[in-house]
Amino acid sequence: MSPTTEQLLTSALRLPESERLELAEALLAASEPPVPDPTGEAWVAELHRRSAQVGAGEAALTPWPEVKQRVRDRLEGRGGG
């Protein structure tokens, strides 16, 4: 690790837990590959398929607050999955 990176890490570890999690989320989001533009027939077909599943009650949906908490738990090392 470079000295600059070590200095950033040391500073980040001094942050309150909630701010460390926000920082971790932001760093992970910044390192994700860009999502391709949702264009083309394959995307439209997939959107229709998923929409039909939701409309028919066949899709297992998870509320956003629950998903976000699962991610936070995993980042904190408490999650099982």
Secondary structure, 3 states (H helix, E strand, C coil): CCHHHHHHHHHHHCCCHHHHHHHHHHHHHHHCCCCCCCCCHHHHHHHHHHHHHHHCCCCCCCCHHHHHHHHHHHHCCCCCC
